[in-house]
């Protein structure tokens, strides 16, 4: 499967897997991005860099869950993270 790459305002989105059972997307944020990600829940792993997600500090090596209903968020900093969901 070939990744789908989209260059957006302030970030790059790379979709690696998108099936009815699983979805994996990488985000590379350059400075600031307002992101929308809809799912039942999402597992996030910060791969590189540091910044904030809705004013909460995040950095390389951090792992956290985005709960259902938390669809829109602001990411600031130079940071790369991968989001996995069902």
N, CA, C and O atoms as a MOPAC input file, in Angstrom:
PM7 MOZYME 1SCF
protein

 N      0.83800 1    -1.16600 1     0.00000 1
 C      0.00000 1     0.00000 1     0.00000 1
 C      0.89400 1     1.24300 1     0.00000 1
 O      1.81100 1     1.35200 1     0.81400 1
 N      0.62700 1     2.16100 1    -0.89900 1
 C      1.38300 1     3.39500 1    -1.00400 1
 C      0.79600 1     4.45400 1    -0.07700 1
 O     -0.41200 1     4.68600 1    -0.08600 1
 N      1.64800 1     5.09900 1     0.72600 1
 C      1.13800 1     6.15000 1     1.61200 1
 C      0.53700 1     7.31500 1     0.82500 1
 O      0.98300 1     7.62600 1    -0.28000 1
 N     -0.47800 1     7.95300 1     1.40500 1
 C     -1.09800 1     9.13200 1     0.81800 1
 C     -0.55200 1    10.34300 1     1.55800 1
 O     -0.74000 1    10.48000 1     2.76700 1
 N      0.12600 1    11.21900 1     0.82400 1
 C      0.77000 1    12.38700 1     1.41900 1
 C      0.00000 1    13.64400 1     1.03500 1
 O     -0.26900 1    13.89500 1    -0.13900 1
 N     -0.35200 1    14.43800 1     2.06600 1
 C     -1.04600 1    15.70100 1     1.85200 1
 C     -0.27900 1    16.81400 1     2.56300 1
 O     -0.02500 1    16.73000 1     3.76500 1
 N      0.08500 1    17.84400 1     1.82400 1
 C      0.70800 1    19.02900 1     2.41900 1
 C     -0.38800 1    20.03000 1     2.71800 1
 O     -1.07200 1    20.52200 1     1.82000 1
 N     -0.53800 1    20.31700 1     3.98800 1
 C     -1.58900 1    21.22100 1     4.45400 1
 C     -0.95400 1    22.50600 1     4.96900 1
 O      0.26400 1    22.67100 1     4.91100 1
 N     -1.78400 1    23.41600 1     5.47300 1
 C     -1.31000 1    24.67000 1     6.02000 1
 C     -0.61700 1    24.43300 1     7.36800 1
 O     -1.28400 1    24.24700 1     8.38500 1
 N      0.71400 1    24.44000 1     7.37300 1
 C      1.47500 1    24.28300 1     8.60000 1
 C      1.88900 1    22.86100 1     8.93800 1
 O      2.61600 1    22.65200 1     9.90900 1
 N      1.44500 1    21.87700 1     8.16000 1
 C      1.80300 1    20.49100 1     8.46500 1
 C      1.69300 1    19.59000 1     7.24200 1
 O      1.08700 1    19.95000 1     6.23200 1
 N      2.29200 1    18.41500 1     7.36100 1
 C      2.17200 1    17.36000 1     6.35500 1
 C      1.47700 1    16.18000 1     7.00100 1
 O      1.80400 1    15.80100 1     8.12500 1
 N      0.51600 1    15.59600 1     6.29400 1
 C     -0.23300 1    14.42800 1     6.77300 1
 C      0.10800 1    13.26300 1     5.85700 1
 O     -0.03800 1    13.35700 1     4.63800 1
 N      0.56700 1    12.15600 1     6.45700 1
 C      0.89900 1    10.94900 1     5.69800 1
 C      0.02600 1     9.81000 1     6.20500 1
 O      0.16800 1     9.37200 1     7.34600 1
 N     -0.86600 1     9.33800 1     5.36600 1
 C     -1.77600 1     8.24700 1     5.73500 1
 C     -1.17300 1     6.93300 1     5.25200 1
 O     -1.06000 1     6.69200 1     4.05000 1
 N     -0.78700 1     6.08600 1     6.21000 1
 C     -0.15200 1     4.80600 1     5.88400 1
 C     -1.16600 1     3.68900 1     5.70500 1
 O     -1.04900 1     2.88700 1     4.77900 1
 N     -2.15800 1     3.62900 1     6.58300 1
 C     -3.18000 1     2.57900 1     6.53200 1
 C     -4.53200 1     3.22200 1     6.77700 1
 O     -4.68500 1     4.05300 1     7.67200 1
 N     -5.51400 1     2.82900 1     5.97000 1
 C     -6.88400 1     3.27400 1     6.20100 1
 C     -7.82300 1     2.16400 1     5.73900 1
 O     -8.22500 1     2.11400 1     4.57700 1
 N     -8.16100 1     1.27900 1     6.67000 1
 C     -9.07300 1     0.18100 1     6.36300 1
 C    -10.26500 1     0.26800 1     7.30700 1
 O    -10.30600 1     1.13900 1     8.17600 1
 N    -11.21000 1    -0.60500 1     7.14700 1
 C    -12.36700 1    -0.57500 1     8.04200 1
 C    -12.01300 1    -1.05400 1     9.44500 1
 O    -12.81200 1    -0.89700 1    10.36700 1
 N    -10.82300 1    -1.63800 1     9.62100 1
 C    -10.41100 1    -2.14700 1    10.93000 1
 C     -9.35200 1    -1.30000 1    11.63300 1
 O     -9.23300 1    -1.35400 1    12.85700 1
 N     -8.58100 1    -0.51800 1    10.87300 1
 C     -7.42800 1     0.16000 1    11.46400 1
 C     -7.01800 1     1.35100 1    10.60200 1
 O     -7.15100 1     1.31300 1     9.37900 1
 N     -6.51600 1     2.41500 1    11.24700 1
 C     -6.04300 1     3.59200 1    10.53400 1
 C     -4.77600 1     4.09800 1    11.20700 1
 O     -4.72100 1     4.19200 1    12.43300 1
 N     -3.75400 1     4.42500 1    10.41600 1
 C     -2.51000 1     4.98000 1    10.93200 1
 C     -2.11700 1     6.18800 1    10.08800 1
 O     -1.99000 1     6.09900 1     8.86700 1
 N     -1.92700 1     7.32300 1    10.76900 1
 C     -1.59800 1     8.57700 1    10.10200 1
 C     -0.45200 1     9.25000 1    10.84500 1
 O     -0.44600 1     9.30700 1    12.07400 1
 N      0.51800 1     9.75800 1    10.08900 1
 C      1.62900 1    10.51500 1    10.68300 1
 C      1.42000 1    11.99400 1    10.36700 1
 O      1.04800 1    12.35800 1     9.25200 1
 N      1.66400 1    12.83300 1    11.35900 1
 C      1.59100 1    14.27400 1    11.18600 1
 C      2.96600 1    14.87000 1    11.45800 1
 O      3.57700 1    14.57900 1    12.48600 1
 N      3.45500 1    15.70200 1    10.54500 1
 C      4.68300 1    16.46500 1    10.73100 1
 C      4.27900 1    17.93300 1    10.78300 1
 O      3.95500 1    18.53300 1     9.75800 1
 N      4.30100 1    18.50600 1    11.98200 1
 C      3.89400 1    19.90100 1    12.17100 1
 C      5.14200 1    20.76900 1    12.13900 1
 O      6.13800 1    20.46900 1    12.79600 1
 N      5.07700 1    21.85700 1    11.36200 1
 C      6.23000 1    22.75600 1    11.21500 1
 C      6.24900 1    23.86400 1    12.25500 1
 O      7.31300 1    24.18600 1    12.78200 1
 N      5.11700 1    24.44800 1    12.56000 1
 C      5.02300 1    25.51900 1    13.54800 1
 C      3.72800 1    25.44600 1    14.32800 1
 O      3.72200 1    25.37100 1    15.55700 1
 N      2.62000 1    25.46900 1    13.58000 1
 C      1.30600 1    25.47900 1    14.20800 1
 C      0.30300 1    24.86900 1    13.24200 1
 O      0.33500 1    25.14200 1    12.04200 1
 N     -0.58600 1    24.04000 1    13.77600 1
 C     -1.60100 1    23.40400 1    12.93700 1
 C     -2.87100 1    23.16900 1    13.74000 1
 O     -2.82500 1    22.74800 1    14.89600 1
 N     -3.98700 1    23.44300 1    13.11900 1
 C     -5.28900 1    23.10100 1    13.68300 1
 C     -5.72500 1    21.81400 1    13.00500 1
 O     -5.99700 1    21.79500 1    11.80500 1
 N     -5.78900 1    20.74500 1    13.77500 1
 C     -6.04100 1    19.42000 1    13.21700 1
 C     -7.43300 1    18.92200 1    13.57200 1
 O     -7.99400 1    19.25400 1    14.61700 1
 N     -7.96900 1    18.11500 1    12.66500 1
 C     -9.23700 1    17.43200 1    12.90700 1
 C     -8.98300 1    15.95200 1    12.69400 1
 O     -8.46800 1    15.55100 1    11.65100 1
 N     -9.34100 1    15.13900 1    13.67800 1
 C     -9.15300 1    13.69500 1    13.59500 1
 C    -10.32500 1    13.03700 1    14.29700 1
 O    -10.45600 1    13.11200 1    15.51800 1
 N    -11.16900 1    12.39800 1    13.51600 1
 C    -12.37200 1    11.78200 1    14.07900 1
 C    -12.19600 1    10.27000 1    14.16300 1
 O    -11.86600 1     9.61000 1    13.17700 1
 N    -12.42300 1     9.73800 1    15.36200 1
 C    -12.37100 1     8.29200 1    15.57100 1
 C    -13.00500 1     7.96000 1    16.91600 1
 O    -13.33000 1     8.85500 1    17.69600 1
 N    -13.17700 1     6.67700 1    17.17800 1
 C    -13.71000 1     6.24000 1    18.46500 1
 C    -12.74300 1     6.65400 1    19.57800 1
 O    -13.16300 1     7.13400 1    20.63100 1
 N    -11.46200 1     6.46500 1    19.33600 1
 C    -10.36800 1     6.95200 1    20.17200 1
 C     -9.10900 1     6.86900 1    19.32100 1
 O     -9.11000 1     6.21900 1    18.27600 1
 N     -8.04500 1     7.51300 1    19.75300 1
 C     -6.79500 1     7.47800 1    18.99600 1
 C     -5.61400 1     7.33400 1    19.94100 1
 O     -5.57100 1     7.96900 1    20.99500 1
 N     -4.66100 1     6.50200 1    19.56000 1
 C     -3.41300 1     6.34000 1    20.29400 1
 C     -2.35500 1     7.19100 1    19.59600 1
 O     -2.16600 1     7.07800 1    18.38400 1
 N     -1.67100 1     8.03400 1    20.35100 1
 C     -0.69500 1     8.95700 1    19.77300 1
 C      0.68800 1     8.65300 1    20.33300 1
 O      0.85500 1     8.47500 1    21.53900 1
 N      1.68300 1     8.59400 1    19.44100 1
 C      3.07800 1     8.44900 1    19.82900 1
 C      3.86300 1     9.57900 1    19.18700 1
 O      3.85100 1     9.73600 1    17.96600 1
 N      4.55300 1    10.37400 1    20.01500 1
 C      5.37900 1    11.45900 1    19.50600 1
 C      6.71800 1    10.86300 1    19.08100 1
 O      7.43700 1    10.28300 1    19.89400 1
 N      7.04300 1    11.01300 1    17.79400 1
 C      8.24700 1    10.41800 1    17.22700 1
 C      9.47600 1    11.31600 1    17.34000 1
 O     10.59100 1    10.83300 1    17.53800 1
 N      9.26400 1    12.62900 1    17.21200 1
 C     10.39100 1    13.55300 1    17.21500 1
 C      9.91500 1    14.96400 1    17.53600 1
 O      8.77700 1    15.32700 1    17.23700 1
 N     10.78800 1    15.75300 1    18.14300 1
 C     10.49200 1    17.15100 1    18.42900 1
 C      9.71600 1    17.34000 1    19.71200 1
 O      9.54900 1    16.41300 1    20.50500 1
 N      9.23900 1    18.57300 1    19.90100 1
 C      8.41400 1    18.88400 1    21.06000 1
 C      7.52800 1    20.07600 1    20.73900 1
 O      7.76900 1    20.82100 1    19.78900 1
 N      6.50800 1    20.23100 1    21.54900 1
 C      5.55700 1    21.31300 1    21.34000 1
 C      4.41100 1    21.20100 1    22.32100 1
 O      4.57800 1    20.72200 1    23.44300 1
 N      3.24100 1    21.65000 1    21.88400 1
 C      2.05300 1    21.57000 1    22.72600 1
 C      0.86700 1    21.05900 1    21.92300 1
 O      0.77800 1    21.27500 1    20.71400 1
 N     -0.02800 1    20.39100 1    22.60100 1
 C     -1.32000 1    19.99700 1    22.05300 1
 C     -2.35700 1    20.64400 1    22.95900 1
 O     -2.51800 1    20.25800 1    24.11700 1
 N     -3.05700 1    21.63400 1    22.41600 1
 C     -4.00500 1    22.42500 1    23.21400 1
 C     -3.38400 1    22.88100 1    24.53500 1
 O     -3.96400 1    22.71300 1    25.60800 1
 N     -2.19700 1    23.45800 1    24.42300 1
 C     -1.44800 1    24.05200 1    25.54100 1
 C     -0.87000 1    23.04900 1    26.53900 1
 O     -0.33100 1    23.46400 1    27.56500 1
 N     -0.96300 1    21.75300 1    26.27500 1
 C     -0.31500 1    20.72900 1    27.10600 1
 C      1.00000 1    20.33100 1    26.44300 1
 O      1.01400 1    20.00300 1    25.25700 1
 N      2.09900 1    20.35300 1    27.18600 1
 C      3.40300 1    20.02600 1    26.62000 1
 C      3.46200 1    18.56200 1    26.19600 1
 O      3.03600 1    17.66700 1    26.92600 1
 N      4.00300 1    18.34200 1    24.99000 1
 C      4.25400 1    16.98400 1    24.49100 1
 C      5.63600 1    16.97500 1    23.85100 1
 O      6.10700 1    17.99800 1    23.35500 1
 N      6.28600 1    15.80000 1    23.86500 1
 C      7.61300 1    15.69600 1    23.29100 1
 C      7.94900 1    14.26900 1    22.89400 1
 O      7.20100 1    13.33000 1    23.16500 1
 N      9.09100 1    14.13600 1    22.24800 1
 C      9.56500 1    12.84800 1    21.75500 1
 C      9.46700 1    11.78200 1    22.83900 1
 O      9.92400 1    11.98100 1    23.96500 1
 N      8.86400 1    10.64500 1    22.48500 1
 C      8.71600 1     9.52700 1    23.41300 1
 C      7.39900 1     9.50200 1    24.16400 1
 O      7.06000 1     8.49400 1    24.78400 1
 N      6.65000 1    10.59800 1    24.11800 1
 C      5.35800 1    10.63300 1    24.80300 1
 C      4.32700 1     9.78300 1    24.06800 1
 O      4.32100 1     9.71300 1    22.83900 1
 N      3.46600 1     9.14500 1    24.83400 1
 C      2.34800 1     8.35500 1    24.31000 1
 C      1.10300 1     8.74800 1    25.09700 1
 O      1.15000 1     8.89300 1    26.31900 1
 N     -0.00700 1     8.92000 1    24.38900 1
 C     -1.24900 1     9.27800 1    25.06200 1
 C     -2.45000 1     8.90800 1    24.19300 1
 O     -2.30900 1     8.57900 1    23.01500 1
 N     -3.61800 1     8.97200 1    24.79600 1
 C     -4.87000 1     8.63100 1    24.11100 1
 C     -5.69000 1     9.89300 1    23.91100 1
 O     -5.82800 1    10.70800 1    24.82300 1
 N     -6.23300 1    10.04600 1    22.70700 1
 C     -7.20900 1    11.09700 1    22.43600 1
 C     -8.57900 1    10.42600 1    22.50800 1
 O     -8.86000 1     9.53200 1    21.71000 1
 N     -9.43200 1    10.83400 1    23.43800 1
 C    -10.71300 1    10.15900 1    23.64000 1
 C    -11.75700 1    10.51000 1    22.57700 1
 O    -11.61100 1    11.48300 1    21.83700 1
 N    -12.79800 1     9.70300 1    22.52200 1
 C    -13.93000 1     9.93600 1    21.62600 1
 C    -14.50300 1    11.33300 1    21.85700 1
 O    -14.65600 1    11.77500 1    22.99600 1
 N    -14.81000 1    12.00700 1    20.77900 1
 C    -15.41500 1    13.32600 1    20.86700 1
 C    -14.43100 1    14.47900 1    20.87300 1
 O    -14.82700 1    15.63600 1    20.73000 1
 N    -13.14400 1    14.17300 1    21.03900 1
 C    -12.11400 1    15.21900 1    21.02700 1
 C    -11.54700 1    15.26800 1    19.61400 1
 O    -10.45400 1    14.76300 1    19.35800 1
 N    -12.29900 1    15.87900 1    18.69700 1
 C    -11.99700 1    15.79800 1    17.26400 1
 C    -11.11400 1    16.91300 1    16.73000 1
 O    -10.42900 1    16.72200 1    15.72500 1
 N    -11.11300 1    18.05800 1    17.36800 1
 C    -10.35000 1    19.20700 1    16.88700 1
 C     -9.35800 1    19.65000 1    17.94700 1
 O     -9.71300 1    19.82000 1    19.11300 1
 N     -8.11600 1    19.83500 1    17.53400 1
 C     -7.10200 1    20.27200 1    18.47500 1
 C     -6.02000 1    21.07000 1    17.76100 1
 O     -5.83200 1    20.95600 1    16.55000 1
 N     -5.30800 1    21.88600 1    18.54900 1
 C     -4.25400 1    22.74700 1    18.02300 1
 C     -2.90600 1    22.21900 1    18.49000 1
 O     -2.69000 1    21.99400 1    19.68100 1
 N     -1.99800 1    22.02600 1    17.53000 1
 C     -0.64400 1    21.56400 1    17.83000 1
 C      0.32100 1    22.67800 1    17.44900 1
 O      0.26500 1    23.21500 1    16.34200 1
 N      1.21400 1    23.01800 1    18.39000 1
 C      2.21900 1    24.03900 1    18.13000 1
 C      3.60400 1    23.46700 1    18.38500 1
 O      3.78900 1    22.66200 1    19.29700 1
 N      4.58100 1    23.88100 1    17.57600 1
 C      5.96100 1    23.42900 1    17.69900 1
 C      6.39100 1    22.69200 1    16.45600 1
 O      5.60500 1    22.49400 1    15.53100 1
 N      7.63900 1    22.28900 1    16.44100 1
 C      8.15900 1    21.44000 1    15.35900 1
 C      8.16500 1    20.03100 1    15.89600 1
 O      9.02600 1    19.65900 1    16.69400 1
 N      7.19500 1    19.24300 1    15.45200 1
 C      6.92800 1    17.94500 1    16.08400 1
 C      6.35900 1    16.95800 1    15.07500 1
 O      5.59900 1    17.33700 1    14.18500 1
 N      6.73100 1    15.69500 1    15.21900 1
 C      6.18600 1    14.61300 1    14.39700 1
 C      5.56200 1    13.57900 1    15.31500 1
 O      6.15700 1    13.18300 1    16.31700 1
 N      4.34700 1    13.14100 1    14.96300 1
 C      3.68500 1    12.11100 1    15.75700 1
 C      2.83100 1    11.23200 1    14.86200 1
 O      2.40400 1    11.63600 1    13.78100 1
 N      2.59600 1    10.02600 1    15.33800 1
 C      1.78400 1     9.06700 1    14.59900 1
 C      0.52700 1     8.78200 1    15.40900 1
 O      0.57400 1     8.64400 1    16.63200 1
 N     -0.60200 1     8.69600 1    14.70200 1
 C     -1.89400 1     8.46500 1    15.33500 1
 C     -2.46500 1     7.15400 1    14.80600 1
 O     -2.58000 1     6.97100 1    13.59400 1
 N     -2.81600 1     6.25500 1    15.69400 1
 C     -3.40500 1     4.96900 1    15.32200 1
 C     -4.80900 1     4.87800 1    15.92000 1
 O     -5.03400 1     5.24900 1    17.07300 1
 N     -5.73300 1     4.38500 1    15.12500 1
 C     -7.12000 1     4.30300 1    15.59800 1
 C     -7.84900 1     3.17300 1    14.88900 1
 O     -7.35100 1     2.57600 1    13.93400 1
 N     -9.06100 1     2.90000 1    15.40000 1
 C     -9.90900 1     1.89300 1    14.77000 1
 C    -11.11300 1     2.56500 1    14.16700 1
 O    -11.96500 1     1.89600 1    13.58200 1

